[in-house]
Structure formats: C-alpha cells, structure tokens
C-alpha cells in the first residue's frame, strides 16, 4: 500500500499533537522554489496560544530532522492555528463554534446563515437568522449529513459583544472606585 508524503507526515505528527494536547487539523506540503513549505494547523479545546504553537513547532522540527519523512531537501516549517473563517468539517469544529455565526451550504442546494447553539457527534442545534432581518430567528436541528459546506463568519458588531463590553467597562469602573477608597 503506497502512502503519500503528506500521509506519512500526518502519521508522524498525529502522536506528537496528541501528546501535546492538540488536534492536528491540517497538513499541507507545497513546493516553494528549491525548498518545500510544510504548513501545519493545530487546535485545542478552548483554542491554542502562541506558547503552545511555538513548543509544538519545536517538537515538529526535531521530529522532521530525526526522520526521513522530508528526505534531504530543505523545507520551511509553518505551524499555526486554523483561521477565524475555518471550514466546519468535523463535530469538534461545530462544538468549538458554539455561539458563532456560520454560513451553511446545504446538500440539497439551499443556503442558511445560523448561530450554532450546541453540537454533538451527529449534528448541531442552530438558530437560523431571518433573511434580510425580516421575521424572527428560528431554531433548527441540522444533521451533518445535510451539510455540503459550512464556514464560520466574522462578526464585527455582534449585540452580545456590545453587552459584554459594557459589563467589562462597569467592572473596570468598580475596580477604579475600590482603588480610590483606599
């Protein structure tokens, strides 16, 4: 059975990611001039911080240097996390997107924009947003088998975010008042 270089690379990296408490999301190898570019995306419950990415990058670099997976050709290693607008392809992606707005292309050709309320292994409970702001949002159970493609949407002016900012400002004001009482 023949495996691709990316498959061999993934087989090397999966145990390293699991040991570091990370999910190996994507592995890409592309030619960039005379060297290869290795791009690796990792994620974790609650997200990943720069320290975790830096440590994992160090482990990956050492593992690649110690193995023959990349051969003798030079390579450029890039380790990061999936972007904000990541595609939702696995149940864990949906769980991590709870509270976020997603754009879903349905297998039947339709399209919806919905907020993920909860997710499990078979599907997600979403709140479908009204078209052009008319009407009320409606809850819907969306089975993953109904989804052709889904992607998290970037929101700049979310109402809940404004409420959280107001609460944070109130807390900061309370802290300032407490400090001035000393």
N, C-alpha and C positions, 0 to 999 in steps of 0.2 A: 504494500500500500504506500503510495507516494504522498508526501505531505508538502505543502508549500512552505517557503521560508517564513511567511507570516504565521502559519500554523505552528511551526517549530518554535518560533519566538514566543508565541502565546503560551505554548506548553511550558517553556522555561519561566515565563513571568507570572503565570497564574499562582503557583505556590508562594512566590515572593510577595505578591499582592495580598494573598490570604493571610500570610504570616504578619504582614504589616497592618492588618485590619482594613484593607482596602478592597474595592471591587475593581477588577480590570475591565474597563468599559470598551476601549478601542485600541487597536494596534494597527498602525499603518507604516509601511516601508515604501519609500519612493526614492528614485534616483535624483540627486541634486548635483549636477556636474560630475566630478570624479568621485564623489562620495555618496553614500546613501543617507537618507534622512529617516530616522526612526521616531515616529510620533506615538506617544502612549498617553491615553486618558485614563485616570483613575478617579474613583468617587468613594464616598463612605456615607453611612447614615449620619445625617447632620452636616454633611459636606466635608471637604478637606481643606486644611490650611496650608500655607506656604512651607511651614516646617516639615509637615508630613510629606509633601511633594518633594522637597529637597532631599529628605532622608531616603525616600523611595528611589529617587533618581540616582543617588549614590549607590544603592544596592543593585539597581539595574545595570549601571555602568560596570560595576565589579563583576556581576554575573555574565554580562556580554563579553567582557575581556577574558574571563576564565573559560568561556565555552567557545565552540567553533560555529555557533549559530550564524554569526555575521561574516564568517570567513575572514580573509586577510584584508579586505577592502576597508578603508576608513569610513566612519559613519558619524553623523551628527545626531545626538540624542536630545529629544524634547519630551519632557514629562509635564503634564498639566491636568486640569480637570475639564469635564465637559462644559461647554459654554451655557450661557443663560437660556438660549433658544434650543436646547438639546432635543433631539427626537426621543419620543417615548416609545421604546420598543420592548421593554421588559416590565413585569409587575412592580419591581422595586423602583423603576423610574417613575411610575404613576404614584406610588406611595410617597416618594420624595417630592413630588409636585403638588401634594395636598395644599390647598389654599391658593394655588396658582391658576392663572387663566391659560387654557390650551386651545389650539385650533386643531380640529379633528376632521380628516377626510375619511368618510365612511366607505366601507367596502361596496355599498350599493350606489356610490357616486355622489351622495349628499355631502354636506359640509356643515359643521356646527362649531360654535365658539362656546366654551363652557368652563366653569371653575370646578376644579377637582375637589370634591368634599371628602372622599375616602376612597381607598383602593384595597383590593385583596388579590389573590392569585388568579382569579377568573375575570375580573372586571373592575370598574370604578363607578362610584356614585358621583354624578356630576350635576352641576346646576347650569342648565343651558341658558345662555344670555338671549334676551329678546333681540329680534332683528331691528337694527336702527333705533334701539332704545324704546321701541313701542311694546307695550304689554309688560308682563311680569316674567321674571326668570322662573324656569320650571326644572324640578329635579328629574333626573333620568338615570336609570341603571344602564351602563354602557359596557357590554361584554367586549373583551379584547378581540374576539373573532369578528366583531362588527367594524373594527378599525383597520383602515388601509394604511394610514399615516397620521401621526399626531406630533405636535411640537408645542413646547411651552412658549407663551407670548410674553414679551417685555411690556410691563405696565409702568408708566411714569406717574400717573395721578390717580392711584387707587384710593378709594374713600377710606378703607380700613387703615392704610398707611398714614393718612392725614390724622385720623383719630389717635393712632399710636404716637405720632409726633407731638400732638397736643398733650397727651398724657406724659410724655417724656419731658416736655417743657414744664409742666406742672410739678413733676418730681424734682427737676433741677431747681425750680424756684423755691420749693420746700427746703431743699438742701442748703440753698443760699440763706434762707431765713433762719434755719437752725444754726448755721455758722455765725451769723451776725448776733445771735442771742448770747454767745459765749463771752 
